[in-house]
């Protein structure tokens, strides 16, 4: 095995070689599809392989950013910028397939400028096992919490696919696809958290995701099952994870114990930087303001007519809507941190998104009504107080 320090020294070159490998394999896949356009089985296998190749690139990107010592949140703007630049250039007809792949490699060459840096803060300590660590970007996910996320992500997949059907070719269709990819990444991280919570090696999450994805996507691409059955399988096949019992104490208890008994082992930025909080009135005001701005952006979208100008304006408006969504998730995290329920922030966001988006996707309600549902669902977060729920339903040491 290579020494870990040596691996970090060549991390930049390794990432570029991995990116070039992804582009070359994708180019070969394009040649196969063009050479056998009538083979449905070959097309299904190639598309599944491209999905797995995308997971490989995402993992490589995570390692490169971590090797450069960049904050975890840098992954999202990098990922979205590369995806938007390559997808937008291809959709607009500026680049063909092979040129898009070359552009995909070219836009990531500047990653060589990110020098490798040692981790200065150190990883977060694992509960009950001093000295053992799990990645600071993820947390253990309890078995019932994981099943809740699986149900919510399946519902969001269904909503986004329904919206994609009615979007037609263009920018909106690609935005729905990007949304599906983002929620797929949430699922991948949740799988890793479930594996960590069960005390299993983290690498098990990789074959788990690959095998489960293949068991669902491949039969659908071969037209053996329809989309509804595929989503049902996505949920049913993951029910056995409930038998993997939790091996760690709750995240909140870990932080509290570390703060009382061994604060010196916590990262320095956690000791020196106070956690930002948000009281109920501020959270309610921000929620209503964000919902109102979403409605304004919705009214402005499409007013520019057609053509390049309209596409550019819609892109800016949709980018603003996405940025507002990020701000809302930050507000939720701060509000639930103040209530002692930070470990449930992601689940709360998924619940709000799925319950408000599903009826809109199937045209049960219109967009303004969906925003009203979005705001109403957050009343519990406005009313919750520290200790009112966590101490009653999630006692210390209980499963997260």
C-alpha positions as CSV (number, residue, x, y, z in Angstrom):
1,X,0.0,0.0,0.0
2,X,1.1,3.6,-0.7
3,X,1.8,5.7,2.3
4,X,-1.0,8.1,3.0
5,X,1.3,11.1,2.9
6,X,2.6,10.1,-0.5
7,X,-1.0,9.7,-1.8
8,X,-1.8,13.2,-0.7
9,X,1.2,14.5,-2.5
10,X,0.0,13.1,-5.8
11,X,-3.7,13.7,-5.1
12,X,-3.9,16.5,-7.7
13,X,-2.5,14.3,-10.5
14,X,-4.6,11.3,-9.3
15,X,-7.8,13.4,-9.7
16,X,-6.9,14.6,-13.2
17,X,-6.1,11.1,-14.3
18,X,-9.4,9.9,-12.8
19,X,-11.3,12.7,-14.6
20,X,-9.6,11.8,-17.9
21,X,-10.4,8.1,-17.3
22,X,-14.1,9.0,-16.8
23,X,-14.1,11.1,-20.0
24,X,-12.4,8.4,-22.1
25,X,-14.8,5.7,-20.9
26,X,-17.8,7.9,-21.6
27,X,-16.4,8.5,-25.1
28,X,-16.2,4.8,-25.6
29,X,-19.7,4.4,-24.4
30,X,-20.9,7.0,-27.0
31,X,-19.2,5.1,-29.8
32,X,-20.9,1.9,-28.6
33,X,-24.3,3.6,-28.6
34,X,-23.8,5.0,-32.1
35,X,-22.6,1.7,-33.5
36,X,-25.5,-0.2,-32.1
37,X,-28.5,2.2,-32.0
38,X,-31.1,-0.5,-32.1
39,X,-29.8,-2.6,-29.2
40,X,-31.9,-1.9,-26.1
41,X,-30.0,-4.2,-23.9
42,X,-26.7,-2.7,-24.8
43,X,-28.1,0.8,-24.3
44,X,-29.4,-0.1,-20.9
45,X,-26.1,-1.6,-19.8
46,X,-24.2,1.4,-21.1
47,X,-26.4,3.9,-19.3
48,X,-26.1,1.9,-16.0
49,X,-22.3,1.9,-16.4
50,X,-22.4,5.7,-16.9
51,X,-24.3,6.2,-13.7
52,X,-21.7,4.1,-11.8
53,X,-19.0,6.1,-13.5
54,X,-20.6,9.3,-12.3
55,X,-20.5,7.9,-8.7
56,X,-16.8,7.2,-9.2
57,X,-16.1,10.8,-10.3
58,X,-18.1,12.2,-7.4
59,X,-16.0,10.2,-4.9
60,X,-12.8,11.3,-6.6
61,X,-14.0,14.9,-6.4
62,X,-14.7,14.5,-2.7
63,X,-11.2,13.1,-2.1
64,X,-9.6,16.0,-4.1
65,X,-11.3,18.7,-2.2
66,X,-10.6,17.0,1.2
67,X,-6.9,16.6,0.1
68,X,-6.8,20.4,-0.6
69,X,-8.1,21.1,2.9
70,X,-11.2,22.9,1.5
71,X,-14.4,23.1,3.5
72,X,-17.0,20.4,2.8
73,X,-19.5,22.9,1.4
74,X,-17.1,23.6,-1.5
75,X,-18.2,20.3,-3.1
76,X,-21.7,21.7,-4.1
77,X,-20.7,24.8,-6.0
78,X,-17.9,22.9,-7.8
79,X,-20.2,20.0,-8.7
80,X,-23.0,22.2,-9.9
81,X,-20.7,24.6,-11.8
82,X,-19.1,21.7,-13.8
83,X,-22.4,20.0,-14.4
84,X,-24.1,23.3,-15.5
85,X,-21.2,24.4,-17.7
86,X,-20.9,21.0,-19.5
87,X,-24.7,20.3,-19.7
88,X,-25.5,23.8,-20.8
89,X,-22.9,23.9,-23.5
90,X,-24.1,20.5,-24.8
91,X,-27.9,21.3,-24.6
92,X,-27.4,24.6,-26.4
93,X,-25.6,22.8,-29.3
94,X,-22.3,24.6,-28.7
95,X,-20.5,21.3,-28.2
96,X,-21.1,17.8,-29.4
97,X,-20.7,14.7,-27.3
98,X,-16.9,14.3,-27.6
99,X,-16.2,18.0,-27.3
100,X,-18.3,18.1,-24.1
101,X,-16.2,15.4,-22.6
102,X,-13.0,17.2,-23.5
103,X,-14.5,20.4,-22.0
104,X,-15.4,18.3,-18.9
105,X,-11.7,17.5,-18.4
106,X,-10.5,21.0,-19.3
107,X,-12.7,22.9,-16.8
108,X,-11.2,20.7,-14.0
109,X,-7.6,21.3,-14.8
110,X,-7.4,24.3,-12.4
111,X,-7.8,21.8,-9.5
112,X,-4.0,21.3,-9.9
113,X,-3.6,24.7,-8.4
114,X,-5.2,23.5,-5.1
115,X,-2.1,22.3,-3.2
116,X,-2.4,19.3,-0.9
117,X,-2.7,20.3,2.7
118,X,-2.8,18.1,5.9
119,X,-6.0,18.1,7.9
120,X,-5.4,20.8,10.6
121,X,-8.6,20.3,12.5
122,X,-8.7,16.5,12.7
123,X,-11.8,14.4,12.2
124,X,-14.7,14.2,14.5
125,X,-14.5,11.7,17.3
126,X,-16.6,8.6,17.1
127,X,-18.8,7.8,20.0
128,X,-17.7,5.2,22.4
129,X,-14.4,4.6,20.6
130,X,-11.7,7.2,21.5
131,X,-9.2,7.7,18.8
132,X,-11.4,6.2,16.0
133,X,-12.8,8.7,13.6
134,X,-15.5,9.0,10.9
135,X,-15.5,11.7,8.2
136,X,-16.6,15.1,9.5
137,X,-18.9,15.7,6.5
138,X,-21.2,12.8,7.5
139,X,-22.9,11.6,10.7
140,X,-24.3,8.2,11.7
141,X,-27.9,7.7,10.7
142,X,-30.2,5.5,12.8
143,X,-32.1,2.6,11.2
144,X,-35.6,4.2,11.4
145,X,-34.2,7.6,10.5
146,X,-32.7,6.0,7.4
147,X,-35.9,4.3,6.4
148,X,-37.7,7.7,6.7
149,X,-35.1,9.3,4.4
150,X,-35.5,6.4,1.9
151,X,-39.3,7.0,1.8
152,X,-38.9,10.8,1.4
153,X,-36.3,10.5,-1.3
154,X,-38.4,8.0,-3.3
155,X,-41.3,10.5,-3.0
156,X,-39.1,13.3,-4.3
157,X,-37.8,11.2,-7.1
158,X,-41.4,10.5,-8.1
159,X,-42.3,14.2,-8.0
160,X,-39.2,15.3,-10.0
161,X,-39.8,12.6,-12.7
162,X,-43.4,13.7,-13.0
163,X,-42.3,17.4,-13.4
164,X,-39.7,16.3,-16.0
165,X,-42.4,14.6,-18.1
166,X,-44.3,17.8,-18.3
167,X,-41.3,20.1,-18.8
168,X,-40.5,19.1,-22.3
169,X,-37.0,19.6,-23.8
170,X,-35.0,22.5,-22.5
171,X,-33.7,24.1,-19.3
172,X,-36.4,22.9,-17.0
173,X,-35.9,19.3,-18.0
174,X,-32.2,19.5,-17.1
175,X,-33.0,21.2,-13.8
176,X,-35.2,18.3,-12.9
177,X,-32.5,15.8,-13.8
178,X,-30.0,17.8,-11.7
179,X,-32.5,17.7,-8.8
180,X,-32.7,13.9,-9.1
181,X,-28.9,13.6,-9.0
182,X,-28.7,15.8,-5.9
183,X,-31.2,13.7,-4.0
184,X,-29.4,10.6,-5.2
185,X,-26.3,12.0,-3.5
186,X,-28.3,12.6,-0.3
187,X,-29.3,9.0,-0.4
188,X,-25.6,7.9,-0.9
189,X,-24.5,9.9,2.1
190,X,-27.4,8.5,4.1
191,X,-26.3,4.9,3.2
192,X,-22.8,5.7,4.4
193,X,-24.3,7.2,7.6
194,X,-26.4,4.0,8.2
195,X,-23.3,1.8,7.7
196,X,-21.3,4.0,10.2
197,X,-24.2,3.8,12.7
198,X,-24.2,0.0,12.4
199,X,-20.4,-0.1,13.1
200,X,-19.6,-1.6,9.7
201,X,-16.7,-0.6,7.5
202,X,-17.5,2.5,5.5
203,X,-16.5,0.9,2.2
204,X,-19.6,-1.3,2.4
205,X,-21.7,1.7,1.4
206,X,-20.1,1.6,-2.1
207,X,-21.2,-2.0,-3.2
208,X,-24.5,-1.4,-1.4
209,X,-25.3,1.6,-3.6
210,X,-24.0,0.0,-6.8
211,X,-25.8,-3.3,-6.3
212,X,-29.1,-1.7,-5.3
213,X,-28.9,0.8,-8.1
214,X,-28.3,-2.0,-10.6
215,X,-31.1,-4.1,-9.2
216,X,-33.6,-1.2,-9.7
217,X,-32.3,0.8,-12.7
218,X,-31.4,-2.1,-15.0
219,X,-34.8,-3.8,-15.0
220,X,-36.4,-0.5,-15.7
221,X,-34.1,0.3,-18.6
222,X,-34.8,-3.1,-20.0
223,X,-38.5,-2.3,-19.7
224,X,-39.2,-5.3,-17.4
225,X,-40.7,-3.0,-14.8
226,X,-42.3,0.5,-14.9
227,X,-41.2,3.5,-13.0
228,X,-43.7,3.0,-10.1
229,X,-42.5,-0.5,-9.5
230,X,-38.8,0.7,-9.6
231,X,-39.5,3.3,-6.9
232,X,-41.4,0.7,-4.8
233,X,-38.4,-1.6,-5.1
234,X,-36.1,1.2,-4.1
235,X,-38.0,1.4,-0.8
236,X,-38.7,-2.3,-0.2
237,X,-35.2,-3.6,-0.9
238,X,-33.8,-1.3,1.8
239,X,-36.2,-2.4,4.6
240,X,-33.7,-5.1,5.8
241,X,-31.4,-2.3,6.9
242,X,-33.6,-2.1,10.0
243,X,-32.0,-5.3,11.3
244,X,-28.5,-3.6,11.4
245,X,-28.6,-2.5,15.0
246,X,-27.0,0.8,16.0
247,X,-23.5,0.5,17.5
248,X,-23.0,4.2,18.3
249,X,-24.6,6.6,20.7
250,X,-26.5,9.6,19.4
251,X,-24.6,12.5,17.8
252,X,-25.9,15.0,20.3
253,X,-24.8,12.9,23.2
254,X,-21.4,12.5,21.6
255,X,-20.9,16.2,21.3
256,X,-22.1,16.8,24.9
257,X,-19.8,14.1,26.3
258,X,-16.9,15.4,24.4
259,X,-17.5,18.9,25.5
260,X,-17.7,17.9,29.2
261,X,-15.0,15.3,29.5
262,X,-12.6,15.6,26.6
263,X,-13.0,19.0,24.9
264,X,-9.4,19.0,23.9
265,X,-10.1,16.3,21.3
266,X,-12.7,18.3,19.5
267,X,-11.6,20.3,16.4
268,X,-10.3,23.7,17.2
269,X,-12.8,25.5,15.0
270,X,-15.6,23.8,17.0
271,X,-14.1,25.1,20.3
272,X,-13.4,28.7,19.1
273,X,-16.4,29.4,16.8
274,X,-19.7,29.7,18.6
275,X,-22.6,27.9,16.9
276,X,-25.1,30.3,15.2
277,X,-28.7,29.9,16.3
278,X,-32.0,31.3,15.1
279,X,-34.9,32.1,17.3
280,X,-38.5,31.3,16.4
281,X,-39.5,34.8,15.2
282,X,-36.5,35.2,13.0
283,X,-37.0,31.8,11.5
284,X,-40.6,32.5,10.7
285,X,-39.7,35.8,9.1
286,X,-37.0,34.3,7.0
287,X,-39.3,31.4,5.9
288,X,-42.1,33.8,4.8
289,X,-39.5,36.0,3.0
290,X,-38.0,33.1,1.1
291,X,-41.4,31.8,0.1
292,X,-42.4,35.3,-1.1
293,X,-39.2,35.6,-3.1
294,X,-39.8,32.2,-4.7
295,X,-43.2,33.4,-5.8
296,X,-41.8,36.5,-7.4
297,X,-39.1,34.5,-9.2
298,X,-41.9,32.2,-10.4
299,X,-43.9,35.1,-11.8
300,X,-40.8,36.5,-13.6
301,X,-39.8,33.2,-15.2
302,X,-40.8,33.0,-18.8
303,X,-41.6,36.7,-19.3
304,X,-38.6,37.2,-21.6
305,X,-40.2,35.1,-24.4
306,X,-37.9,32.8,-26.4
307,X,-34.4,32.7,-27.6
308,X,-31.0,33.0,-26.0
309,X,-32.0,36.0,-23.9
310,X,-34.9,34.1,-22.4
311,X,-32.8,31.0,-21.7
312,X,-30.2,33.2,-19.9
313,X,-32.8,35.1,-17.8
314,X,-34.5,31.8,-16.8
315,X,-31.1,30.4,-15.8
316,X,-30.4,33.4,-13.6
317,X,-33.9,33.2,-12.0
318,X,-33.6,29.5,-11.4
319,X,-30.1,30.0,-9.9
320,X,-31.5,32.6,-7.6
321,X,-34.3,30.2,-6.5
322,X,-31.7,27.5,-5.8
323,X,-29.6,29.9,-3.8
324,X,-32.7,30.8,-1.7
325,X,-33.2,27.1,-1.1
326,X,-29.7,26.8,0.3
327,X,-30.4,29.8,2.5
328,X,-33.5,28.1,3.8
329,X,-31.6,24.9,4.6
330,X,-29.1,27.0,6.6
331,X,-32.0,28.6,8.5
332,X,-33.5,25.2,9.3
333,X,-30.1,23.9,10.6
334,X,-29.7,26.9,12.8
335,X,-33.2,26.7,14.1
336,X,-33.1,23.0,14.9
337,X,-29.6,23.4,16.4
338,X,-31.1,25.9,18.8
339,X,-33.8,23.3,19.6
340,X,-31.3,20.5,20.2
341,X,-32.5,18.6,17.1
342,X,-29.7,19.2,14.6
343,X,-29.4,15.6,13.6
344,X,-33.0,15.8,12.2
345,X,-32.4,18.9,10.1
346,X,-32.0,17.0,6.8
347,X,-35.1,14.9,7.5
348,X,-37.1,18.0,8.3
349,X,-36.0,19.5,4.9
350,X,-36.9,16.3,3.0
351,X,-40.3,16.2,4.7
352,X,-41.1,19.8,3.8
353,X,-39.9,19.4,0.2
354,X,-41.7,16.1,-0.4
355,X,-45.0,17.1,1.1
356,X,-45.2,20.4,-0.7
357,X,-43.7,19.3,-4.0
358,X,-45.6,16.0,-4.6
359,X,-49.1,17.6,-4.8
360,X,-47.8,20.3,-7.1
361,X,-46.0,17.8,-9.4
362,X,-49.3,15.9,-9.8
363,X,-51.3,19.1,-10.3
364,X,-53.4,18.7,-7.1
365,X,-52.4,22.2,-6.1
366,X,-50.9,25.1,-7.9
367,X,-47.6,26.8,-7.1
368,X,-48.9,29.5,-4.7
369,X,-50.7,26.8,-2.8
370,X,-47.6,24.7,-2.7
371,X,-45.8,27.7,-1.1
372,X,-48.5,28.0,1.5
373,X,-48.1,24.3,2.3
374,X,-44.3,24.9,2.5
375,X,-44.8,27.6,5.0
376,X,-47.4,25.8,7.1
377,X,-45.3,22.7,7.5
378,X,-42.6,24.7,9.3
379,X,-44.9,25.9,12.1
380,X,-43.6,23.1,14.4
381,X,-40.0,24.3,13.8
382,X,-41.2,27.8,14.9
383,X,-42.9,26.5,18.0
384,X,-40.4,23.9,19.2
385,X,-38.2,24.7,22.2
386,X,-35.0,23.2,23.4
387,X,-35.8,20.1,25.5
388,X,-39.5,20.1,24.6
389,X,-39.0,17.2,22.2
390,X,-35.5,15.9,22.5
391,X,-35.6,15.0,26.2
392,X,-39.1,13.4,25.9
393,X,-38.7,11.3,22.8
394,X,-34.9,11.2,22.2
395,X,-33.3,10.6,25.6
396,X,-29.6,10.5,26.0
397,X,-28.0,7.4,24.5
398,X,-31.1,6.7,22.3
399,X,-30.7,5.9,18.7
400,X,-30.3,8.9,16.5
